[in-house]
Amino acid sequence: MSAAPDVSWTPPSGGLFSLRVGAILVRAGRVLLTRTDGQDHWFLPGGRAKLGEPAAEALRRELREELGLTPGEVRVRVIAENFFTVPGRGAVHEVGFYGECAADGLPDGSEFVGSEFVGAEGPGSVFRWVSAAELADLDVRPRPVADLLFALPEHPVHLQIGP
């Protein structure tokens, strides 16, 4: 599957469409977030799905790449259509599948409280376990997804964020 292209498209008029997967990893009362160099905001670990790759498989692949973690069951909890604008790039239409999975094999976060660590891919992105109180004070995107992380609905929900 790695030879397949990412599910993203840039129309001739500009902008971007992207199919993203994100991991909801909660352990010891904290959720794992990541941030890449040059960005001020945090988001759930994950990335773009590849053409023909189911969301759960894409999430497993991304977690192997980013954290050296291979979770078993992935339970999609949130599907978000996110519409936003990136300065210099234009309109973005991102469809995100956010799946809850076990964080077995990762530290529980107690040794990283308030600090960041680098994942399996090395420098360029950092990870941080955050509590619900810390989450409220951080710029986490998309925010409506972040607001559900400590009170996940029993069944998948669909969010439309933006126009």
C-alpha positions in Angstrom: 0.0 0.0 0.0 2.9 2.4 0.5 3.3 2.9 -3.2 -0.2 4.2 -3.5 -0.6 8.0 -3.5 -2.1 10.0 -0.6 -5.8 10.7 -0.9 -5.4 14.4 -1.6 -6.1 16.6 -4.5 -5.3 20.2 -5.5 -7.8 21.5 -8.0 -6.5 23.8 -10.8 -8.2 26.8 -9.1 -6.2 26.2 -5.9 -7.0 24.8 -2.4 -6.8 21.2 -1.2 -9.0 18.2 -0.6 -7.5 15.7 1.9 -8.6 12.4 3.5 -7.0 12.3 7.0 -6.9 9.7 9.8 -6.2 10.6 13.5 -5.6 8.5 16.5 -7.5 8.9 19.8 -5.0 7.5 22.3 -6.0 8.0 25.9 -4.0 6.6 28.8 -3.8 7.5 32.5 -6.3 10.3 32.0 -4.3 12.0 29.2 -4.7 12.1 25.5 -1.7 12.1 23.1 -1.3 15.1 20.8 1.4 16.0 18.3 2.8 19.1 16.7 5.1 19.5 13.7 7.9 22.0 13.5 6.8 25.4 12.3 3.2 25.0 13.6 1.7 26.6 16.6 -1.2 24.2 17.0 -1.6 20.6 18.2 -3.5 17.8 16.6 -4.1 14.1 17.0 -1.4 11.8 15.6 -2.1 10.4 12.2 -1.9 11.6 8.6 -3.3 11.1 5.1 -4.8 7.9 4.0 -3.5 6.3 0.8 -5.7 5.5 -2.2 -7.5 2.2 -1.6 -6.5 2.1 2.1 -9.3 1.7 4.6 -9.3 4.3 7.5 -8.4 1.7 10.2 -5.4 0.4 8.1 -4.3 4.0 7.4 -4.3 4.8 11.1 -2.3 1.6 11.9 0.3 2.5 9.3 0.6 6.1 10.5 1.1 5.0 14.1 3.8 2.5 13.1 5.5 5.3 11.2 5.2 8.0 13.8 5.4 6.1 17.1 6.6 2.5 16.3 3.2 1.4 17.6 0.9 -1.2 16.0 -2.5 -1.1 17.6 -5.1 -3.8 17.2 -8.7 -2.8 17.0 -9.4 0.7 15.8 -12.9 2.1 16.6 -13.9 5.1 14.5 -15.5 7.5 16.9 -15.6 10.8 15.0 -15.9 11.6 11.3 -15.3 15.3 10.6 -15.7 17.4 7.5 -13.4 20.3 8.2 -13.5 23.4 6.0 -10.8 26.0 6.6 -8.4 28.4 4.8 -4.6 28.2 4.9 -2.9 31.6 4.1 -1.1 31.3 0.8 -2.7 27.9 0.0 -6.4 28.7 0.0 -9.5 26.7 0.9 -9.0 23.3 2.4 -11.7 20.6 2.6 -10.4 17.8 4.9 -12.4 14.7 5.8 -11.1 13.1 8.9 -11.7 9.7 10.4 -10.7 9.8 14.1 -10.3 6.3 15.6 -9.9 5.3 19.2 -7.3 2.6 19.8 -5.1 1.2 22.6 -1.8 2.9 23.5 -0.1 -0.3 24.5 3.6 0.0 24.0 3.7 3.7 24.7 4.6 5.2 28.1 1.5 6.1 30.1 2.4 9.7 30.0 3.2 10.1 33.7 6.9 10.5 33.0 6.1 13.0 30.3 3.7 15.3 32.1 4.1 18.8 30.8 7.0 17.7 28.5 7.3 16.7 24.9 9.0 13.7 23.3 10.1 12.7 19.8 8.5 9.7 18.1 9.9 6.9 15.9 10.4 9.2 12.9 12.8 11.4 14.8 13.0 15.2 14.9 10.4 17.2 13.0 7.4 16.5 15.2 6.9 16.1 18.9 4.3 14.4 21.1 2.8 15.3 24.4 0.3 13.6 26.8 -2.2 16.2 28.0 -5.0 16.1 30.6 -8.5 17.5 30.0 -7.5 20.7 31.9 -4.4 21.2 29.7 -6.3 20.4 26.6 -8.7 23.3 27.3 -5.8 25.8 27.3 -4.1 24.5 24.1 -4.7 25.4 20.5 -5.8 21.9 19.3 -7.3 21.5 15.8 -9.9 20.7 14.8 -11.3 22.1 18.1 -14.7 20.4 17.9 -13.0 17.0 17.7 -10.7 18.0 20.6 -13.7 18.9 22.7 -15.0 15.3 22.5 -11.8 13.5 23.4 -12.6 13.0 27.1 -16.3 12.3 26.6 -16.4 10.2 23.4 -19.8 9.3 22.2 -20.8 5.6 22.2 -21.5 5.6 18.5 -19.6 7.4 15.7 -20.6 11.0 15.2 -20.3 13.2 12.1 -19.2 16.8 12.5 -19.2 19.6 10.0 -16.7 22.2 10.9 -16.9 25.4 9.0 -19.2 26.4 6.1 
